[in-house]
């Protein structure tokens, strides 16, 4: 019987080489698919009693234009291969720099007439998070939150400690006069002196006007969620808090799981509303947990938490959320919510009501 040209050892070696080559190709294909994940982004600028009669067409357009710029700025980062975390920061900075929204330069004033801003950001890939609260001179609090995420072993820094950390890390600071807009100063004065004309305490419209007696407050917060080409999720939120606040009050925005949360296994969420309600109900994490443990869709989880669970407890507000497929949800139980998105199909849309 003629011997096979290849011995047993040679056959084993050839088989090993073929399997290695196959595995390498499969890994390469998998990596390529992951890198080409469709990108998407969404933003919000606060929820609340946003009655159409309270905004002129020009004012509505100003809000929509700013949200569109924020979306396009963040989307460009994603299109150029940037991370979802970077895109969230870029988008939120646009809204922090605009006096229309209660965050950054447009922040409301405390009872003492000072500024106390909060911000948080979370990376869904590794669950790393960073947040700052009670900062007064940081031009863009979301950049300080990201620096905590990137360069600190902690998650949340507050007050002077957060300011000191930010300065050490080279984060841009400004004189507090930068934040004192005429509207916010007059808004605080009307609240303190007990003006008989009702005023929306969390008004994010940037204009002085009487409020209907039964009109609810507007919840001034900005936020962003995104998914990048690597399939990683991120969420960020920034706020000036509530007007005339005292005793160092902190809302849900800088609290991971309450106002901000991201997990690649489920979704990324940024909330806006009455902070205490969102803290008590751990709203952002609750949406993620429902998806993970009850195996339900983002649509079902987000709408149940905001429109059923939160509403039953008389909580008011909304959220923006995105899942690992790039699907976006924006539920709210108030009269309106400043919001917008660019989908995986590159469709841009901004809305208020």
C-alpha positions as CSV (number, residue, x, y, z in Angstrom):
1,X,0.0,0.0,0.0
2,X,1.4,3.3,-1.1
3,X,2.0,5.8,1.7
4,X,0.1,9.1,1.8
5,X,2.4,12.0,0.6
6,X,1.5,13.8,3.9
7,X,2.1,12.2,7.3
8,X,-0.3,12.5,10.3
9,X,1.8,15.3,11.8
10,X,1.7,17.2,8.5
11,X,-2.1,16.9,8.3
12,X,-2.5,18.2,11.8
13,X,-0.2,21.2,11.0
14,X,-2.2,22.0,7.8
15,X,-5.5,21.7,9.6
16,X,-4.3,24.1,12.4
17,X,-3.1,26.6,9.8
18,X,-6.4,26.5,7.9
19,X,-8.4,26.9,11.1
20,X,-6.2,29.8,12.2
21,X,-6.7,31.5,8.9
22,X,-10.4,31.0,9.0
23,X,-10.6,32.3,12.5
24,X,-8.5,35.3,11.6
25,X,-10.8,36.1,8.6
26,X,-13.9,35.8,10.7
27,X,-12.5,38.1,13.4
28,X,-11.5,40.6,10.7
29,X,-15.0,40.5,9.2
30,X,-16.6,40.9,12.7
31,X,-14.3,43.9,13.4
32,X,-15.2,45.5,10.1
33,X,-18.9,45.1,10.7
34,X,-18.5,46.6,14.2
35,X,-16.5,49.6,12.9
36,X,-19.2,50.3,10.3
37,X,-22.1,50.4,12.8
38,X,-24.6,53.1,11.7
39,X,-24.3,56.2,13.8
40,X,-27.2,58.2,15.4
41,X,-27.6,61.0,17.9
42,X,-30.4,62.8,19.8
43,X,-30.6,65.9,22.0
44,X,-33.1,67.5,24.4
45,X,-33.4,71.0,25.8
46,X,-35.9,70.4,28.6
47,X,-39.5,69.3,29.1
48,X,-42.4,71.0,30.7
49,X,-45.5,73.2,30.1
50,X,-44.4,74.5,26.7
51,X,-47.6,76.0,25.4
52,X,-47.6,77.2,21.8
53,X,-49.1,80.5,22.8
54,X,-46.0,81.3,24.9
55,X,-43.6,81.1,22.0
56,X,-43.6,83.2,18.8
57,X,-42.7,81.5,15.5
58,X,-39.4,83.3,15.7
59,X,-38.7,82.0,19.2
60,X,-39.6,78.5,18.2
61,X,-37.3,78.6,15.3
62,X,-34.4,79.9,17.5
63,X,-34.7,76.8,19.7
64,X,-35.0,74.5,16.7
65,X,-32.0,76.1,15.0
66,X,-29.8,75.7,18.1
67,X,-30.8,72.0,18.5
68,X,-30.1,71.4,14.8
69,X,-26.6,72.9,15.1
70,X,-26.0,70.7,18.2
71,X,-27.2,67.6,16.4
72,X,-25.1,68.4,13.3
73,X,-22.0,69.1,15.3
74,X,-22.3,65.9,17.2
75,X,-23.2,63.9,14.1
76,X,-20.1,65.2,12.3
77,X,-17.9,63.8,15.1
78,X,-19.6,60.4,14.7
79,X,-19.3,60.5,10.9
80,X,-15.6,61.2,11.2
81,X,-15.0,58.2,13.4
82,X,-15.2,60.0,16.7
83,X,-16.6,58.2,19.8
84,X,-20.1,58.6,21.1
85,X,-18.7,60.2,24.2
86,X,-16.9,62.9,22.2
87,X,-20.1,63.5,20.1
88,X,-22.2,63.9,23.3
89,X,-19.8,66.5,24.6
90,X,-19.7,68.5,21.4
91,X,-23.5,68.6,21.1
92,X,-24.1,69.6,24.7
93,X,-21.5,72.4,24.5
94,X,-23.5,74.0,21.7
95,X,-26.5,74.2,24.0
96,X,-24.5,75.2,27.0
97,X,-23.2,78.2,25.0
98,X,-26.7,79.3,24.1
99,X,-28.7,81.5,26.6
100,X,-32.0,79.9,25.5
101,X,-31.4,76.8,27.6
102,X,-30.9,76.4,31.3
103,X,-27.4,75.1,31.2
104,X,-24.0,76.7,30.9
105,X,-24.4,80.3,30.0
106,X,-28.2,80.2,30.2
107,X,-28.2,78.8,33.7
108,X,-30.8,80.1,36.3
109,X,-29.7,81.8,39.4
110,X,-29.8,80.5,43.0
111,X,-31.5,82.3,45.9
112,X,-28.2,84.0,46.7
113,X,-27.9,85.2,43.1
114,X,-25.1,82.9,42.1
115,X,-24.6,80.1,39.6
116,X,-24.5,76.4,40.5
117,X,-24.3,74.1,37.5
118,X,-24.3,70.3,37.2
119,X,-23.3,67.9,34.5
120,X,-22.7,64.2,33.9
121,X,-21.6,61.8,31.2
122,X,-21.4,58.0,30.9
123,X,-19.7,55.6,28.5
124,X,-21.8,52.6,27.7
125,X,-18.8,50.5,26.6
126,X,-17.2,50.2,30.0
127,X,-19.7,51.9,32.3
128,X,-17.2,54.6,33.2
129,X,-18.8,57.9,34.2
130,X,-17.9,61.4,35.3
131,X,-19.9,64.2,36.9
132,X,-19.6,67.6,38.5
133,X,-22.1,69.5,40.6
134,X,-22.3,73.0,42.1
135,X,-19.7,74.5,39.7
136,X,-19.7,78.2,39.2
137,X,-16.9,79.2,36.8
138,X,-16.5,76.3,34.4
139,X,-17.6,77.6,31.0
140,X,-18.8,74.2,29.8
141,X,-19.6,71.9,32.7
142,X,-19.9,68.9,30.4
143,X,-16.2,69.2,29.6
144,X,-15.4,69.0,33.3
145,X,-17.6,65.9,33.6
146,X,-15.8,64.2,30.8
147,X,-12.4,65.1,32.4
148,X,-13.6,63.4,35.6
149,X,-14.5,60.3,33.5
150,X,-11.1,60.3,31.7
151,X,-8.7,61.4,34.3
152,X,-10.1,60.6,37.8
153,X,-10.7,57.5,39.8
154,X,-13.9,59.1,41.1
155,X,-17.3,59.5,39.5
156,X,-18.7,62.7,41.1
157,X,-16.9,65.8,42.2
158,X,-18.6,68.8,43.8
159,X,-18.2,72.5,44.4
160,X,-14.8,74.0,44.9
161,X,-13.2,70.5,44.7
162,X,-14.6,70.1,41.2
163,X,-13.5,73.6,40.2
164,X,-10.0,72.9,41.5
165,X,-9.8,69.6,39.6
166,X,-11.1,71.3,36.4
167,X,-8.5,74.1,36.6
168,X,-5.7,71.6,37.2
169,X,-6.9,69.6,34.1
170,X,-6.9,72.7,31.9
171,X,-10.7,73.1,31.6
172,X,-11.7,76.6,30.5
173,X,-13.1,78.8,33.2
174,X,-14.7,82.2,33.0
175,X,-15.7,85.1,35.3
176,X,-19.1,84.5,36.9
177,X,-20.4,87.6,35.1
178,X,-20.4,85.5,31.9
179,X,-23.5,83.7,33.2
180,X,-25.5,86.6,34.5
181,X,-27.9,87.3,31.6
182,X,-30.4,90.1,32.1
183,X,-33.3,87.7,31.8
184,X,-32.1,85.3,34.5
185,X,-31.4,88.3,36.8
186,X,-34.9,89.7,36.3
187,X,-36.4,86.2,36.7
188,X,-34.8,85.7,40.1
189,X,-35.9,89.2,41.3
190,X,-39.5,88.5,40.3
191,X,-39.4,85.3,42.3
192,X,-37.8,86.7,45.4
193,X,-40.0,89.8,45.7
194,X,-43.1,87.7,45.2
195,X,-44.3,89.5,42.1
196,X,-48.0,89.0,41.7
197,X,-47.5,88.1,38.1
198,X,-46.8,84.3,38.0
199,X,-43.5,83.4,36.4
200,X,-42.3,80.0,35.2
201,X,-39.6,79.3,37.7
202,X,-37.7,77.1,35.3
203,X,-38.5,79.1,32.1
204,X,-36.1,78.1,29.3
205,X,-37.6,80.3,26.7
206,X,-35.1,83.2,27.2
207,X,-38.0,85.7,27.2
208,X,-39.9,87.5,30.0
209,X,-43.6,86.9,29.9
210,X,-46.4,86.3,32.4
211,X,-47.4,82.6,32.9
212,X,-50.9,81.2,33.1
213,X,-51.8,80.6,36.8
214,X,-52.2,76.8,36.1
215,X,-49.1,76.6,33.9
216,X,-46.5,74.1,35.2
217,X,-42.8,74.9,35.4
218,X,-40.5,74.2,32.6
219,X,-37.6,71.9,33.5
220,X,-34.5,73.4,32.1
221,X,-31.9,70.8,31.3
222,X,-30.0,69.8,28.1
223,X,-28.9,66.3,27.2
224,X,-27.6,64.1,24.5
225,X,-27.4,60.4,23.6
226,X,-25.5,58.8,20.8
227,X,-24.1,55.6,19.2
228,X,-20.8,55.6,17.3
229,X,-19.5,53.5,14.4
230,X,-18.0,51.1,16.9
231,X,-21.4,50.4,18.4
232,X,-20.7,52.1,21.6
233,X,-23.4,54.2,23.5
234,X,-23.0,57.3,25.5
235,X,-25.2,59.7,27.4
236,X,-24.7,63.2,28.9
237,X,-26.8,65.8,30.7
238,X,-26.1,69.4,31.8
239,X,-28.2,71.8,33.8
240,X,-28.3,75.0,35.8
241,X,-30.8,73.5,38.3
242,X,-33.9,75.3,39.4
243,X,-34.2,79.1,39.9
244,X,-34.1,80.4,43.5
245,X,-32.7,77.1,44.8
246,X,-30.9,77.1,48.1
247,X,-29.3,74.8,50.7
248,X,-27.0,73.3,47.9
249,X,-29.9,71.5,46.2
250,X,-28.8,68.9,43.6
251,X,-31.1,67.4,41.1
252,X,-31.0,64.2,39.0
253,X,-28.8,65.4,36.1
254,X,-25.4,64.7,37.7
255,X,-26.5,61.5,39.4
256,X,-25.7,58.4,37.4
257,X,-28.7,56.2,37.0
258,X,-31.1,59.0,37.9
259,X,-30.8,61.5,35.1
260,X,-28.0,60.0,33.1
261,X,-27.1,56.4,32.2
262,X,-25.5,54.3,29.4
263,X,-24.8,50.6,28.9
264,X,-24.0,49.0,25.6
265,X,-26.1,46.0,26.6
266,X,-29.2,48.1,26.6
267,X,-29.4,51.8,26.0
268,X,-28.2,55.3,26.8
269,X,-30.6,57.7,28.5
270,X,-30.7,61.5,29.4
271,X,-33.6,62.8,31.4
272,X,-35.3,66.1,32.0
273,X,-38.0,66.8,34.6
274,X,-38.6,67.4,38.3
275,X,-35.3,66.2,39.7
276,X,-36.6,64.8,42.9
277,X,-39.0,62.5,41.1
278,X,-36.3,61.2,38.8
279,X,-34.0,60.6,41.8
280,X,-36.6,58.7,43.8
281,X,-37.5,56.5,40.8
282,X,-33.9,56.1,39.4
283,X,-35.5,56.7,36.0
284,X,-32.5,56.4,33.6
285,X,-31.3,53.1,35.1
286,X,-34.9,51.8,35.4
287,X,-35.3,52.0,31.6
288,X,-32.1,50.1,31.1
289,X,-32.9,47.5,33.8
290,X,-36.3,46.8,32.2
291,X,-34.6,46.1,28.9
292,X,-32.0,43.8,30.5
293,X,-34.0,41.8,32.9
294,X,-37.5,41.8,31.4
295,X,-36.1,41.5,27.8
296,X,-38.3,44.2,26.4
297,X,-37.6,46.8,23.7
298,X,-36.4,50.4,24.3
299,X,-39.8,51.7,23.1
300,X,-41.7,49.6,25.7
301,X,-39.3,50.3,28.5
302,X,-38.9,54.1,28.0
303,X,-42.6,54.7,27.5
304,X,-43.6,52.6,30.5
305,X,-41.3,54.4,32.9
306,X,-42.1,57.9,31.7
307,X,-45.8,57.6,30.7
308,X,-47.0,55.1,33.2
309,X,-44.8,54.5,36.2
310,X,-43.6,58.1,36.6
311,X,-47.0,59.6,35.8
312,X,-48.7,57.4,38.4
313,X,-46.4,58.9,41.0
314,X,-47.2,62.4,39.7
315,X,-43.6,62.8,38.4
316,X,-43.2,65.2,35.5
317,X,-40.7,65.2,32.7
318,X,-39.3,63.1,29.9
319,X,-36.1,61.6,28.4
320,X,-34.3,60.8,25.2
321,X,-32.9,57.3,24.8
322,X,-31.1,55.2,22.2
323,X,-30.5,51.5,22.0
324,X,-27.6,49.5,20.6
325,X,-29.3,49.3,17.2
326,X,-29.6,53.0,17.0
327,X,-33.3,53.1,17.6
328,X,-34.3,56.4,19.4
329,X,-37.2,57.1,21.8
330,X,-38.3,60.4,23.2
331,X,-41.2,59.9,25.6
332,X,-42.5,62.7,27.9
333,X,-45.6,63.3,30.0
334,X,-45.6,67.1,29.9
335,X,-47.1,69.4,27.3
336,X,-43.8,69.5,25.4
337,X,-40.1,68.8,25.3
338,X,-37.4,70.5,23.2
339,X,-35.9,67.6,21.3
340,X,-34.4,66.4,18.1
341,X,-32.4,63.6,16.4
342,X,-30.4,62.4,13.5
343,X,-31.2,58.8,12.8
344,X,-29.1,56.0,11.3
345,X,-30.7,57.0,8.0
346,X,-29.3,60.5,8.4
347,X,-32.8,62.0,8.9
348,X,-32.7,65.2,11.0
349,X,-35.8,66.4,12.9
350,X,-36.3,68.9,15.7
351,X,-39.5,69.3,17.7
352,X,-41.0,71.1,20.7
353,X,-44.6,69.8,21.0
